Amino acid sequence: MTTNSTRSQGYPLLLVFLLCLIIGASSPARGESTAKLSGLDRFKQATEYYGKQKYSEAIQCYLDLIRQGYQDPFIYYNLGNAYFKNGELGRAILYYEKASRLLPRDEDIQKNLAYAHSLTVDKIESHPSALLSLGEKAINFLTLNELTLMNTGIYLILVLLGILIIRKKEESVRKRLFHLLTLFLAIFILAAGVLFYRISQLKTAQFGVIISKAVEIKSGPEENLATLFSLHEGTTFSIHQQRGDWLQITIKNGLNGWVQSEYIQKISF
């Protein structure tokens, strides 16, 4: 568990720019250089507050950065640490989950997320099939930046192969190039499909986390209906539909019911 420290490194500038384009992050309203300076100062201020154990102040600094449009996974990670130190387990898990979706192979993020989950009251077991689990790991293995760069690289290879096929006169060479083009086209379609699936996952907010100490899960979207079971802070779930202020959710073991939106936070971007 590494919540005693913050992370200051981020993506290279190009990758941050590409990521913001993909998931629709808006830039700050002020001039570009001023916004960057303000963001850097705010990040340093948050780090100083965290080091002085002023976790509430650090939280506000990180939230200000997010409101300005910064969607760096290390900001989410540090914010999760600040919430954890501040005794807000549900919101800590929320931001660890967000960081994990952007950096799925980062060891610090995964360790802190696993540790935070181990502290939740609800010990819910899920038993997905081996094939489904393997497929999910494969889809989430690369970051969005890596997927974007992969698709860009494959696209450039396809363009190059297309030019070579047009320019080459020898039929045997053209045939081999065409087979190669077909192979890379199949890889490109697969990689592009995974990229757009991951983007869709980020933007549709299909998952959430309980942020209240305890909440009753109802049989329908009304307060006076029967209580099916209770959930506690930090429990994650999938979201199926929303009716007014009520959400229909399903937890990992398959149980489902309705919860008021004020007791949860969506894991969205």
Solvent accessible surface area in square Angstrom, and as a share of the most:
residue,aa,sasa,rsa
1,M,85,0.38
2,T,39,0.23
3,T,6,0.04
4,N,116,0.59
5,S,56,0.36
6,T,33,0.19
7,R,34,0.12
8,S,89,0.57
9,Q,99,0.44
10,G,42,0.41
11,Y,33,0.13
12,P,83,0.52
13,L,128,0.64
14,L,109,0.54
15,L,32,0.16
16,V,42,0.24
17,F,115,0.48
18,L,39,0.19
19,L,4,0.02
20,C,33,0.20
21,L,113,0.56
22,I,32,0.16
23,I,7,0.04
24,G,55,0.53
25,A,20,0.15
26,S,80,0.51
27,S,95,0.61
28,P,31,0.19
29,A,115,0.89
30,R,121,0.44
31,G,47,0.46
32,E,125,0.56
33,S,87,0.56
34,T,69,0.40
35,A,3,0.03
36,K,99,0.42
37,L,109,0.54
38,S,27,0.17
39,G,5,0.05
40,L,94,0.47
41,D,74,0.39
42,R,68,0.25
43,F,33,0.14
44,K,110,0.47
45,Q,64,0.29
46,A,0,0.00
47,T,51,0.29
48,E,105,0.47
49,Y,57,0.22
50,Y,14,0.05
51,G,62,0.59
52,K,135,0.57
53,Q,133,0.59
54,K,94,0.40
55,Y,37,0.14
56,S,61,0.39
57,E,77,0.35
58,A,0,0.00
59,I,7,0.03
60,Q,95,0.42
61,C,2,0.01
62,Y,0,0.00
63,L,30,0.15
64,D,33,0.17
65,L,2,0.01
66,I,38,0.19
67,R,158,0.58
68,Q,40,0.18
69,G,11,0.10
70,Y,56,0.21
71,Q,27,0.12
72,D,24,0.12
73,P,0,0.00
74,F,13,0.05
75,I,10,0.05
76,Y,3,0.01
77,Y,1,0.00
78,N,0,0.00
79,L,0,0.00
80,G,0,0.00
81,N,0,0.00
82,A,0,0.00
83,Y,15,0.06
84,F,43,0.18
85,K,76,0.32
86,N,58,0.30
87,G,51,0.49
88,E,48,0.21
89,L,28,0.14
90,G,0,0.00
91,R,76,0.28
92,A,0,0.00
93,I,0,0.00
94,L,4,0.02
95,Y,24,0.09
96,Y,0,0.00
97,E,21,0.09
98,K,23,0.10
99,A,0,0.00
100,S,16,0.10
101,R,64,0.23
102,L,1,0.01
103,L,24,0.12
104,P,26,0.17
105,R,105,0.38
106,D,24,0.13
107,E,122,0.55
108,D,41,0.21
109,I,0,0.00
110,Q,62,0.28
111,K,110,0.47
112,N,0,0.00
113,L,17,0.08
114,A,64,0.50
115,Y,93,0.35
116,A,0,0.00
117,H,49,0.22
118,S,66,0.42
119,L,85,0.42
120,T,9,0.05
121,V,102,0.59
122,D,27,0.14
123,K,131,0.55
124,I,37,0.19
125,E,119,0.53
126,S,49,0.32
127,H,166,0.74
128,P,76,0.48
129,S,68,0.44
130,A,89,0.69
131,L,146,0.73
132,L,116,0.57
133,S,33,0.22
134,L,118,0.59
135,G,30,0.29
136,E,106,0.47
137,K,140,0.59
138,A,71,0.55
139,I,58,0.29
140,N,42,0.22
141,F,115,0.48
142,L,42,0.21
143,T,9,0.05
144,L,2,0.01
145,N,3,0.02
146,E,59,0.27
147,L,6,0.03
148,T,17,0.10
149,L,82,0.41
150,M,77,0.34
151,N,13,0.07
152,T,68,0.40
153,G,30,0.29
154,I,15,0.08
155,Y,119,0.45
156,L,108,0.54
157,I,65,0.33
158,L,21,0.10
159,V,65,0.37
160,L,102,0.51
161,L,10,0.05
162,G,22,0.21
163,I,84,0.42
164,L,55,0.27
165,I,25,0.13
166,I,137,0.69
167,R,173,0.63
168,K,81,0.34
169,K,176,0.75
170,E,97,0.43
171,E,126,0.57
172,S,65,0.42
173,V,38,0.22
174,R,80,0.29
175,K,122,0.52
176,R,154,0.56
177,L,24,0.12
178,F,114,0.48
179,H,107,0.48
180,L,74,0.37
181,L,39,0.20
182,T,70,0.41
183,L,98,0.49
184,F,47,0.19
185,L,83,0.42
186,A,58,0.45
187,I,67,0.34
188,F,50,0.21
189,I,111,0.56
190,L,126,0.63
191,A,8,0.06
192,A,18,0.14
193,G,42,0.40
194,V,30,0.17
195,L,18,0.09
196,F,135,0.56
197,Y,107,0.41
198,R,8,0.03
199,I,25,0.13
200,S,53,0.34
201,Q,46,0.21
202,L,7,0.03
203,K,113,0.48
204,T,76,0.44
205,A,17,0.13
206,Q,81,0.36
207,F,67,0.28
208,G,0,0.00
209,V,0,0.00
210,I,0,0.00
211,I,21,0.11
212,S,27,0.17
213,K,144,0.61
214,A,60,0.46
215,V,11,0.06
216,E,92,0.41
217,I,0,0.00
218,K,16,0.07
219,S,55,0.35
220,G,5,0.05
221,P,36,0.23
222,E,93,0.41
223,E,107,0.48
224,N,130,0.67
225,L,67,0.33
226,A,67,0.52
227,T,62,0.36
228,L,90,0.45
229,F,41,0.17
230,S,54,0.35
231,L,4,0.02
232,H,49,0.22
233,E,20,0.09
234,G,0,0.00
235,T,9,0.05
236,T,18,0.11
237,F,7,0.03
238,S,32,0.21
239,I,25,0.13
240,H,112,0.50
241,Q,75,0.33
242,Q,92,0.41
243,R,133,0.48
244,G,64,0.62
245,D,96,0.50
246,W,27,0.09
247,L,1,0.00
248,Q,40,0.18
249,I,1,0.00
250,T,27,0.16
251,I,9,0.05
252,K,117,0.50
253,N,79,0.40
254,G,46,0.44
255,L,91,0.45
256,N,72,0.37
257,G,2,0.02
258,W,16,0.05
259,V,0,0.00
260,Q,40,0.18
261,S,36,0.23
262,E,119,0.53
263,Y,71,0.27
264,I,7,0.04
265,Q,73,0.33
266,K,73,0.31
267,I,5,0.03
268,S,32,0.20
269,F,54,0.23
